[in-house]
Amino acid sequence: MTLDGLLHFLSYIVFSSEIGAITVFTSKSLIEFSVGKFRIFELNRPFPEEAVLHDISNNVTFLIFQIHSQYQNTTVSFSPTLLPNASETGTDSGLVFILRPEQSTCTWYLETSDTEPVQNMAILLSYSERDPIPGGCNLEFDLDIDPNIYLEYNFFETTIKFAPANLGYARGADPASCDAETDQDSRWRLQYDVYQYFLPENDLTEDMMLTHLQRMVTVPQVKANALKVVTLMANDKTSISFSSLPGQGIIYNVIVWDPFLNTSAAYVPVHTYACSFEAGEDSCASLGRVSSKVFFTLFALLGFFICFFGHRFWKTELFFIGFIIMGFFFYILITRLTPIKYDVRLILTAVAGSISGMFLVAAWWRCGILSICMLCVGLVLGFLISSVTFFTPLGNLKIFHDDGVFWVTFSCIAILIPVVFMGCLRILNILTCGVVGSYSVVLAVDSYLSTSLSYITLNVLKRALNKDFRRAFTNVPFQTNDFIILAVWGMLAVSGITLQIRRERGRPFFPPHPYKLWKQERERRVTNILDPSYHIPPLRERLYGRLTQIKELFQKEQPAGERTPLLL
């Protein structure tokens, strides 16, 4: 141990006793705070810290202390004895200090159980007796007054929960009852505004997160920088769900507003990346799977070809359309019914999609029913347009949280597209080639570099896979990378559509029925003896001739001339 480390260690007197979940410690090191001033410091496991605030103003009724780190847990406590109802542990933790009359100094304690040093950012905010108290009517969590926002996430959704607030009161007075009355003189008049703030895309650095988190602490900063998602009344459930965006940093906060006094207070903001920094596989630093990259790269190559040449190569386009339709429904089916791994699901989806694509091509070759093929083409374009429609703020309307309303509306929009273009099938086909083919390039880009445009279809897939996703708000960030990719998508789509319209001018709308052409060609060869193909031997004789030629390749060549054995 170095001399500085030894001196640091000797400056602490640490006494630990294991009695249940109780840890007792004392510290001689002090961190002095000022109201409204951010402090960035480092916590180490064996060295807890004591924090203090002096000279508290008389017009301050309560304080909210909050401490943040990127992914390592820290603990803040009212006293040296860490008790569940007097301390909070997490990456975004906070405590409310109700001040006593004449109290001018406040003390609290900080520590971490992580083996590695933890960089933290902390701030202390003051409020008056007119301001509502965040978490003042907590009945669900451990703290008596809990200003924290609790966050849970999975692949589909991220859910935040918080305790209801209470009306403010003067020092030494009794708090208002939480449930005794429901009139306008009680906490039932309070309203809660839920805000969402997106960190820069593809940036997982700690400094960036702590810097942007400073914009989500105080009420004016939250209102100026974040997006208000929803306003909850006092009788609404204090739980909100959002679509999970793995690898995308998001900060949430709640502003409680007293409309009678026109005062407000902010809860402790909470952040998430919807992934783990410490996981070995699928961590925040390695979200893109190799199987996804291979699948969507091959899919994009085919889509790029369809974007510019799909109408000319009609059978290739039918294979592409059949692959999309069966691949989408087959992936939903095996995901909901089987527990197999993602990589296996993706391989089976590719196989099923390929079989479906070949089946659609074979159906066109044999039957030649253009209306059925164009119905499939139009439904794929309608599906994408319907997905884009619900990707807009329209999809967050409360009416569409009902599955029945959502799927009926979604299906009507998808069916409307082939109906509208029923009189101009070639235009419908070229539009589908350009728009859908170019969007496959967007999906391939997302497998290497995250983009919000992939959630156009991913949100629909999530809703089909998870019944709880219907309650989630599907907001996504739209930043520089997304504008660039959107421009590329639009450029590819317009270029592909324009090129195909110009090239197909003056040509037949669609190729003729392949099976009829084959029959006509066969009859012509049978009846026309002047056609050289008329004299072609039957298939069986040709196959036998080929096999004979192949057999001769493996036979030893016989030498020329006569060979006579030597007579003894």
N, C-alpha and C positions, 0 to 999 in steps of 0.2 A: 504494500500500500504506500502511495506517495505521501509526502509530508502534508500537502493540502488536504488529501483525502482523510488522513489521520486526524487533522485538526477539525475537519468537518464532522467526522464521526464523534469526536470527543465533545463537540458542541451540543450533542443530543444525549438525552437520558431516556433510553427506550425501555419500557417495561411492558412485556406482552404476557397475557394470561389467556389461555384457551378455556372459556366457559361458554359452551354453546357456540354462538357466532359473535361473541363479544371480544373486542380487542381494545386494550387500554394503552395509550401512549401519551407521553409528554414531550414537549419540544421547547427549546430555548431560542430557535430561529424564528424570526418574525418577518412577514411580508406585509408592508403597509399599503393600503388601498386608498384611493380617492374616488368619490362618487362620479360615475360617468367616464372614468379613465380606464382604457384597456391595459392589462398587464400580461405580458408573455414571459413565461418562466418554465423551468424544467423540474419535474418531480422524479425522485428516485425511491425505489422500494424501501430501503432501510431507513430513509430519512424523511419522516413526515414533516409538514410545515404548519405553522400557526399564522393565521392572517388576522389583521386588525384594521379597524376604521376608527379614527378619532374625530372629534369635533363635529358630531352630527347635529344638524340644524334642528331647532325646536318644531319647525313646521313639517318635518318629515315624520310620517306615521309608521311606515314599514319600508323595509329594504328587500331587494331581491338580488341575491348573489348567484352568479352562474359561471361555470367553468367548462371549457370545451377542449377536446382533443380529436384527432382524426379518426382513430380506430381503437386506441388503447383506453381502458377504463381508469377513471380516477374517482376518488371518494371525497365528498365534502360532508362535514358533520358539525352539529351545534356544539358538541363537547368532545373532550378527549376520549370518552367512552363511546365506541361505535355501536349504536343500537339501530335496529331496522326502522323504528319510527322516529329516529332523530338524525338520520344520515341518508345520503343518496349516492349511488354508484352508477357510473355509465360514462359514455363519451360526451354527453350533453346533460350536465347535472346542475340543479339549482335548489336554493333554499329561500324561504321567506322568513325574514326576521321582523316580528311584531315588537315594536319598541315600547318600553315602559316609560312612564312619566319621568322626565328629567334625565333620561338615559342619553349619553353623548358618546359612548364607546361601544363597539360591537366586535366580538371575536368569534372566529370559527377555525376549523382544522381541515387540513388537506393531506391526502396520502394516495398512493397507488400500490396495487399488488402485482403489477407487471414487473417482470424481471428486467426489462429494458427501460432506460430513461424515457419519460413521457413529456413531450412538449405540450404545454397548455396555454390557453388564452382565457383570461377571466376578466369580469367586469362587475361592478356593483352599481345598481340603479336605485334611486330613491323615489318614493311616492307620498302623496299627501292623504289626508283623511277623506277627501272627496273622490279619490281614485278607487275603482273596484280592485279587489284583491284576487289575483289569479289563483285558482285552486282552493279558494277559501271555503268551499263546501265539498271537500273531498270525502267520499264515502267508499271509494273503491281501492285506493292505493294506501301505502303504509304511512306516509307522512300525514300529520294533522292538517296542514296547509301545504298543498302540493302544486307548485307552479310548473311542473315538468310536463312535457309531451312525450308519451310513450309510443314507440314505433316498432312495428313488426313487418317483415316482408317475406315474400316467397317469389317464385318466378313470375307469377301472374299479377299480384297486387301488393301494394304497400299500404298498411293501415296505421293511422295515428289515433291515439286516444288521449284525452285530458280530463281533468276534474273540473266541475263547474266552479265558477267564481262566486264571490260574495261582495256585498256592498262594503265600502270603506267606512272606517269609524275612527274617532279621535283616540289619542293615547289614554290608556286607563279605562276607556269605556268598554262595554260589553259588545261583542259582535252581534250583528243581526241574525235572527234565527233563519236557518236554511230552508226549512220545510213547513214552518208553522203557518205561514201565510203565502198566498199566491197573487196578491194585489200588486199595484204599481209601487208600493213602498217597500218591496222585498226584492230579493235577488232575481225574481222571475222577470223583471223588466230588462235584464241584461241581454246583450246580443254578442255573438261571437263571429268575427270575421277570420276565415282561414286563408292564409297566404302561402304561396309557393314560389320558390326562387331557384332558378337553374344555374349551376356552376358552369364554367366554360367546358365545352365538349372535349373529350379525350385528354383531360388534364386531371391527373390523380395526385398532384403534389400537395404536400401538407401546407406549405405557405400560401398557396392559392386558396385552399379551403378556409384557412383562418382569416385571410384578408377579406374574402367575400362574406364570411359569417358576421363580420362587424356591421354589415349593412342590414342585418336582420335581427337586431337586438332591441332598439328603441322603437317606439310607436311611429314617430315621423319617418325614420329610415325605412321601416317595413312598408309603410304606405307609399313611399316614393320609389322603392326599388322592386318590390315583389308584385306578383299577380294575385289578385283576390279571386279565389276559386268559388267560395260559397259563403253565405251568411246563415248562421244557425241561431234560432231563437232558444230561449231558456228551456222550453219543453222538448226540444229536439235532442236526439241521442248525440252525445259528444264523442263521436267516432266517425272518421272519414276515411274512405279508401281511394287510392290512386293506382294507376297502372304502373307496375314496376318497370324501371328502365335500367337494367344491369350495366354498370360501368359509368353511368351518368350521375354526377353529384347533384343532389337536390336538398334544399333547406326548407323546412316548414316552420311556420309560426302562427300563433293565434292571438288576435287582438280582441280583448273583451271591452265592450263599449257600454257606458251608462247613458242612455238617451235622455234621461231626466236631468242629469247634471252636465251632460256633454263632456264627460271625462273618460279616459281609457287607460289601459295598462296592457303590457305585452307579457306573454308567457315566455318560458325559456325555449329558444329555438332548438330544433333537432335536425340533424342532417343524416343522409344515407346515400350509399352508392348501389344499394340492392345487390351487393356481392360482398365477399369476405376478402380482406387483405392478407389473412393468415392461412387461407386454405391452400393446400398443395395443388389441387386440380380445380379448374374453374374459378380461380381467384380473380380479383379485379384486374390484375396485370395480364392475365391470359384467358380472356373470355372467349375468343374465337377458336372453335374446334377445327381440327384439320378436316374432319368429315364434312362440316358445313362449307368450308372453303372450297373443297373439291366439288361438292354437289352444286353449289351456286355458281362456281366458275364455269363448269360445263353447261349448266342451264343458261348462263348469260351468253356464252358463245353461240348456242343455238338461237337464243332470243335475238341477238345482234344480227344474225343471218336473216331471221324472219322479219326483222324491222325493215330491211332494205330489199329483200327478195322473196318475201313470203307469198305474195300473190302469184308470182311466176312459178314458184315451186310449190304448187298447191298441196301435194301429198306430204311434203315436209311440214307444211303449216298445220295440216290436220294431225300429224303425229304430235306436234307441239301443243295443240289445243287438247288433244286427248290425254296427253301427259299431265297437263295442268289440272284438268277436271278430276281425273281419277286419283292423282297424287294428293290433292287437297283433301278429298273425302277419305281416302285410305289412311292418311296420316292421323286424321281425327279418330277414325275407327280403332286403329291399333293402339293409340295413346290412351283412349278411354277404357279399352277392354283388356289391355295387357300391360304388365309391368316391365317390359323389355327395355333395354338401355337405348339412349338416344341414337347412338351410331347405328345400331341394328335397325331401329325404326326408319332411319334415313335411307339405308340400303334397301329395305323392303319397299319403301315408298318409291324409290327410283325404279325398282323392278316392276311394281304394279303400274306405275305411270307409263313405263315403256310398253308393257303389254297392252294397256288401254290405247296408247297412241297407235300401235300397229293394228289393233282391232278396228279403230276408226278409219284408218287408211284402207284396210281390207273391205270394210263395209262400203266405202265410197267406190272402190274398184269393182265390187260385185254388183251392188245395187244402184249406185249413182244417184241417190236421192239428195239433191242439192239443198232442199229446204231443211232437212234434218242436220246436215253438216253446218249450214249457216246458223241454225238455232244454237248449236254448241259454240260456234265462234262468237255470236252476239251475246250469249250469256257470260262468256269469259270477259268480254269488254264491259258488260253491264255490272258484273261483280266488282271489277276494278273501279268503275265510276261510283258505284254505291259505297264502296269502301272509302273512296276519297271524300264523299259527302259526309259520312259519319266521322271522318278524320278531322273535320272542321269543328268549331265550337258547337255546331248543331248537335253533334253526338253526345254532348254533355248535358243536354236538356233532361230534366227530371223524368219526362214522359217516356224517354227511351231507356230508362233503367228497368222497365218492365220488358221481360224477354219476348212476350207475345207481340207487343207493339213494335219492338225493334226488328224482329225477324220478318214480320209481315211487311213493314216499310222497306226493309233492306231488299227483300225478294221482289217487291213491286218495282223498285228502281232498277234492279237487275233485269227484270223481264221487259221493262219499258224500252230498253235500248234496242233489242232486235225487232220489237213491234214498230218503233219509229222508223227504222231503216229497212222495213220490209220491201219497199218499192225500189230501193237502190242497194242491192246486195253487194255489188262490187265495192262501193264506197265503204260499206260496213266492214268488209273484209280487209280493205287496205287500212282503215282506221285501227282495226284490231291489231294488225301486224305492227303498225308504227307505235301505238301506245303501249300495248302489252309487251311487245318485244323489247322496247327500250327500257321498260320498268324492270325487266329481268337484270339489266345491267346495274340498276340501282341496288337490287338485292345482293348482287355480287360484291359491290363496293362496301355494303354494310358488313359483310363477313370479314372484311379486312379493316375497315375504318367505320366506326359507328356513325349512323346517320338516322335522323328522326323519320325520314321518308319510308323506311322499312316498316314502321308501325302502321302505315296505311292498311296493309293486309295482316300484319301480325296482331293488331288489336282484334280483328274479326276472328282470327284463329284462336286467340286466347279466350274470347267469349264463347266460342264453340266448344272449347276444351274444359272450361271451368265455370260452373254455375254461379259462383260468387263474384265473378268479374263484372257482372251487370251493374253492380253498385259503384264501380270504380270510375273516377274521373280520368279521362285519357289525354290529359295535357302533355305535350312534349315540347322540348326546346326547339327553337328555330334560329340557328346561329349561322355564322359565316360558312361553315362546311355544308350546311343544309341548303343555303342559297346557291352555292356553287353546283352541288349535285342536282338541285332542281333545275338549274339552267342547262346542265348537261342532258338531263332527261328530256326537257322540252326541245332542245336542239336536235337530239337524236330522233325524237318522235316526228317533228316537223320535217326534218330532212328525209326520213324514211317514207313518210306519207307523200311528200311532194315528188320524190324520185319515182315512186311506184305509179302515181297518177299520170305523170308525164310519159313513162315508159309503156304503160298499158293503153295509152290513147290509140284508138283505131284497131285494137285487138279484140278478139272475142272476150266476153265478160268472164267466162269460166271455161276450163278445158272440157272437152266432150267426155261422155261416159266411157271409161277405159274398157269395160267388159264388152260393150257393143263394138268398139273399135277392134278389139281382139277377135270377136266372132266374124266381123266383116272381113278382116284380113285373112282369117283362116279359110273362109268360103272362097275368097278370091284366089287364093293359092290352089285350092282343090280344083276349081273349074278352069283356071287359066293355065293351059299347058305350055304357053310361051314364056311364062314366068319361071326363071331359073329355080325359084324355091319350090316349084311344082315337083321337080325331080329329086328333092331332098328325101333320103330314105326315112323310114319310120323311126320313131324315137328309140324303140328297142334295139334296132340294128345299129343306130348311131352310138348308143351306150355300149353295145358289145364291141364295136370297133374301137372306141376309146379305151376300154379295158384291155383289149388286145395290144394296143400301142403301149400302154403302160407296162404290160407284162414283158414285152420285148425289150424294154429298157433294162430289165434285170437279168436277161439271158446272156450267157457268155458268147462272144462272137466266135464263130467257127472259122478256122484258118483256111485259106484258099489252097488248092492243089490236092494231090493224092498222097496218102501216107501208108507205106507198106511196112509191116513188122519185120524186124531183122531175123533171118533164118540162121540158126546155129548149125 
